[in-house]
């Protein structure tokens, strides 16, 4: 699903050169649930932005679902991102002036889908996360956990092959965080590949595999699943 080899990212100004990623190697197989950990400033966000085709990289190679993304035009990158990737953000990123249905509808409109197809996808996604009865509610009318579930529904409505989650439980209390993680585990069991950046060791330990990024380089910690219901997954080498 995701294959990075010797990926580097250098930010340059007139006076400073900052190496955010240094020859990062990472392979995520189709259907895996991988947690990415590391201290602040280690390169996790840069990795996630590159994985999500939001930033270009300086060197190395990156293939997403078999497509080499290096050198793609902006339009081609946007099309690939819209078709293959779903995003879940720590701050939810819901549009406050739109209800849940319309929040989920916004990204689908860029796919050129008919109104009927969009409606079916949105209702299915909101139903999956337990918000089918609240699709006309606005973000401010929901709890933090419900808003994060709505953000997950928005991502799922596009049927992504890869789900990228950036601290998806960072703004939630421990009970809500566990609920959201259980939902992500259910989604993963249905075949969606998930890469989750987190600072929480408890959440990271529940992923099938744990990758630690320090100073822009990745180390596979080969954490085995701890949930009895999680199927064993062969460790992919970095």
N, C-alpha and C positions, 0 to 999 in steps of 0.2 A: 504493500500500500504506500509506504513512505520510505524512501531510501536516500539518505544523505551520505556522501563520501567526501571527506577532506574539505568540508564546507567552511569557508572563512567569511567574516564580515568585519570590515574596517571602516570606521567613521573618521573622516579627515576634515580638519579645518586648516587655516593658514599656519597655525602654530602647534596643533596637537593632532596626533594620530592615535586613535583608540581601537584596540583589537577586541571586539565584542565576542566573536567566535574564532577559535583557533583549530583548524583541521578537525572539525567535528564529524565523527562517523556515527550514524544511527540508522538502524533498520527496524521498521515496525511492520509486522506481518498483517495481512488482512484478517480482521476480526480480533485483534489484540486489544487489551486495555493496559496502557502504559502510563505510569505516573512519572513526571519529571520534577525532580527536586533540586535544591541548591540554594546557596545564600543569595541575598540581594546583591545585584550587580554581577552575577555570575554568567549571565548570557541567556537566561531562560526566556525572557520576553523577546529578545532578538530571535532566538530559535523559533519561538511560536509564530512571530510575525513572518519569518521566512517560510515556515511550514505552511502557513495560511496564505501565502502569495501576496502578503501585504507589503513586504520589503524584498528587494533584490539582494543577492549575496555577492560578495567580492570574488570568491574563488571556489573551486570544487564543483561537484555535480549534485543535483537534486532531481529525483524522479518521483512523481506523484501518480499512483495508480498506473504505472507504466509509461507515463508521459514525462519526457525530459523538459523541465520548465525553463532551463537556461536559454536566454535569447528570445523567449516568447514576447510578442507585442503586448502592450497594455490591454488591448481588447481581448486577446487570446487568454491572457492571465485572468482577466475578470470573468470570462466565460467559464474557464476551467474551475476557478474558485467557486462560482455560483452553482455549478453543477455537481461538484465533488465534495465541498467542504461546508460544514456547519460550525458556527462559533458560539461559545457560551462565555460571557464575560463576568468578572467579579461584580461589577457595578450594574448588572442586568442589561443596561443600555436599551431599555424600553422607552418608546416615545410617549411622554406623559399625556399628550393631547389626543392620543388614539386609544381605543379600547383594545382588548386582547386580540380579538379577531383581526382588526386592522393592523395591529403590530405584526402579526404573523403574515399578513397579506403583503406588506410592503416588499420584502425581498422576492416574493413569488412573482410579482408583477414584472420584474426584470427578466423572468424566464419566458415571457410570452405565452403563459398558460391562459386558458379560457377561465372565465369567472366561475363556471361550474366545477372545473377541476381544482381551482384554488380553494373553493369552499369545501370540497370534500377532503382535501389534504389538511386544511386548517382544523376542521371539526375532528378529524381522526387524531391529529397531533395533540390538540387540547384535551381530547378525551383520554389519550394515553397518559398524560401527566396529571389527570384528575381534575381538570379545570373546564370540562365540557359545559358545566352549568354557569360558568362565569365569563364566557367569551365576550359578553357585552360590558363587562366591568373595566374600569380604568386602572392603571398601575397603582395609583394612590389609594385605591380601595382594597388593595391586597396586602397581605403580610409579606415580609421579606422572602420567606420560603416559597410562597405562591408566585411572587414576581420572578424568582429564579426558575421555577417550574414553567412559567410562561415563556421565559427566555429560551429554555430547552425546547419547548414546543415550537417556537419560531424557527429554531435551527432544524428540528426534525421535519417540519412541514416540507422542506426542500429535499427530503430523502437523501441526505449526504452519505457518501461512502466513509468519510472521515469526519469525526467530531473533535474539535479542538476546544478545550476548556481551560480558561485562565483563572485560577483560584476560584472555582465555581461556588465554593462554600465560605469564602473569606469574609463575607458580610453577614453570615448567619450564625445563630447560636448552635450549640452542639447537637441538639435534637433535630433541628431543621437540617443541619449539615448532613447528618446520617440519613435522613429521609431523601435528600437530593442525591447522595451518593448511591443509595439503594436503587433509585430511579435510573441513574447512569449505568449501574451494573445490569439492570434489566434490559436497557437499550443495547448494551454490549452483547448480552446473551442472544439477542435477536439478530446479531451479525454486524452491527456498526462498529467500526474501529474507533477507539477513543484514545486521545493523548491528552492527559490532564496535568497541568502545572499546579503544584501545591506546595505550601510550606508545612502542611500538617502531616506529621509522620504517621498518625493513625490512619488517615485517608490513603496515604501513599502505600502503606502496608497491605491495603485491601486490593490494590491493583494486581494484575497478573505479573507485571514486571516493573521494576523501578530503575530509572536512569537518573544518575546524579550529574549535574553540570557544575563545574567549578572552573573559573578562569577561561570560560569559553570552550572547554573540552568536556566530553561526555564519558562517563564510566557506567557500565551496566552492573547494577548491584544484584541482579538475578534474584529478586524477591519472589518467592513462590506464593501462590494464592493462599490465603488463610481461611477463606469461606468454604464451607463444605460443599455448597452448591455450585461453586465455580469450577468449571472444567479445567484440568491441567493443560497448559500450553507450553510447547517446547520453547526454550529460551533461544531467542535469535541473537546471533553474535553481532557485536558492534564492529 
